[in-house]
């Protein structure tokens, strides 16, 4: 079931519509199950990969709870010159007692590259069509995610006017910190009242939007939930 703070009747009445990516532009639950099956098969056929899978689990946990983990890095010299992604890689490497290069390689392979071929099967066609309509109406479509955006959008066949990730140098913080949407508003010259955030998690997307006075639309997890969104 959707959750909304929209003050306009339709998302098409906004001048700038900001979409989350993971879990929003594709259905994350069935996609994750597919990836779990893939990883389980890989582990059965190559048991030596277990350390890589433990790295993935730790990395996902760190990304999800970076508000806590990041504080543990504050003031430590090995983190001072690193961007957000590298700080997280370094933190995971220390926690897993491995080197940062291995963490980067594992995450690139299993979380950034391998999923690309699988994504189209889980695309949200309702929101994809909404984005096409927004383009035709000459509205500005933005995609803003805590994870890299461009390759996933290409795999999904979705076009955005602007793309942002939490690791961008001008943002450097994870949702629900409002900084990312503040940057987007500044770049587009859009008033908060004319922007809408569309995401799948209130505790991330909704709070990031409301922290800037921006309306939000939190979509459901299933196709049935989203059938009437637009």
N, C-alpha and C positions, 0 to 999 in steps of 0.2 A: 504494500500500500504506500502511495506517495505521501510525502511530507512537504509542506510548502509554506513560504512566507510571502508569496507573490501578491503584489498590490495591483498588478495588471491582470487582465483576463486571460492572456495567452503569452507564451514565450515570444511570439512573433511581434509583440508590441514593444519589446525592449530593443535598444539600439546595439548593445553589445551582449552577447550570450557566451558565457564562459563554461566550458564543459570539462569536467574531470574525465580521465581516460579509463584507468583500470577499474572494472566493475561498473562502469557507466556506459562507455561506448561498446563494450562487449560484456557478455554474461560471465562473470568471474567464477561462480561456483562450479558449473560444469566444466569450464576450462581448467580450473585447478584440479578437478578429479581426473581429467585427461592427463595432466602433467604428473600427477601422483602415480598413475598407472605406468607412465613412461619411466619415471624415476625408479619405481619398484622393479620393473623389468631390468633396468640397467644395473640395479644393485644385485639382482639375482644372477645375472650373467657376468658381472664384474664386481665381486664383493669388495675389492680394494677401493672402490669409489665411496665407501661409507663415510670417510672423512670429508669428502666434498659435500655430501648431503647434510652432514652436521654443520658445515660452514653455511650452507644455504639456510638452514633452520635458524641458526644464530643471527645471520644477516637480516632475515625477515623480522625477527624479534627486535633487533636493534633499530631498524627503520621504524617499526611500529611504536617503540618506546624511546625515541631519541630525545624527548624532553627530559627523560631521566638519565639516559646513558651519556648524552652530550655534556651534562653537568660534571660528570666524572672526568671528562677530558679537559675541562676548563683549566687553564693555567699550566698545563703540561707542555714542555717545550716541543715534544715530537708532534704536537698537533697545531702549533701556532701558525705555521705557514701553509696549512692544508685547507682546501675547499671542503664543502660539506660532504661530497661523495668520498673523498680521500680520508676525511676524518672517520667516517663510518667504516671504511675498509680497514684502516689502521686499528680502530677499536676492536673490530671482529678478529683481526689477526692476533692481537694481544690476548683476547679472551680464548681463542682456539689454539694458542701457542703455535702459530704458523707465521709465514711471511705475508706481507700485504700483496705482493705480486700474485701469490696463489689465490688469495681471496678475490682479487679483481678478475682473474682468469675464470674461476668457477662461476662467479656471478654473471660475467659476460656470456659464458657458454649456456648456462641453464636458465637464466632469468631474462637475458636480453636478446640472445640470438635464437636459441632453439624454439621459443614460443612463437616466433614470427610466422612460421609456416602453419601453425595450428589456429591462429587467431581468427581468420576469416569465417570459420565454421561457427563461431560464437558471437559474431557481430550483431549488435542491436540495430536491426533494420529500421525500427521506428525512429530512433534518434538520428540515424544516418539520413533518413528522408527529411527529418526536421532541419538538419544542417543544410541539405540541398535547398530547401525552401528559404532558409535564412539568407543563403548566398544569392538566390534569385531576387530577394527583397532588398539586396544590398545592405544587409545588416552585417556587423562584424562578428565573426566566429573565432573564439579563442579556445585553445585547449591548454589546460594547466594541470599538471600532475606532479606527484612526488617522485615519479620515475621518468626516465627518458621517453620522449614523445614521438619524434619524427618517424623513426622506423616502424613503430607500431601503427601510426596513422597510415603510412604507405601500405602496410600489409592489409589494413582494413579497407583501403580505398576511400579514405575520408580526407577531405581538404580543410585546413584551417587557415585563417588569415594571419594569426599569430600563435606561436607555441611557446610555452614557458614550463620550466621544471623547477622544483624546489632547490636544486643544486646550482641554478644560474647564479652567477657572481653577484648580481644585484638583489637577489632574494636570499639565498643561503640559509634557509630555515624551512622546516616541514610544516605542512598544515597540521593543526588549525591556526597557526600563526597568521595574522591578517596581512603580513607584509607582501606576500605574493600578489594578492588581489589589489593591494594599494599600488604596486608597481604597474599592474595591468591598467588600472584606471588612469594613472598618470600617462602611460604610453598612448592610450587610445583617446585621451582627452574626454573621457565619458564621465558624466555625473553618476554618482552611486545610484541614484534613483532610476537611471536608464540602463542599468546593468543587471544581469541575472546569472547566478551560479547554478549549474545543473550537475549534481553529483549523486553518489549512492550512499554516502555516510554523513549523517548530520554532525557527528562528533569530529569530522574532518572538514568536509566541504561546507556544511551549513554554518559552522562556527567561524570558518575563515571568511565567509561572506558577511555574516551578521556583524563581525568585527569591523567591517568597513561600511555598514549601513546598506549593504547590497542584498537584494532579495535572493532567495534560494529555492530550488526545487529538488527534493531528494526523491529519486525514483526507486521503485521496488526492485526486487531481486530476480523476478521471473518475467517471461514474455507476457503473461496474463496481466501482471501488475502494471505493465508499461503500455498496454494496448491503447489506453485513452489519454496518455500523457499529453499529446499534442492536439 
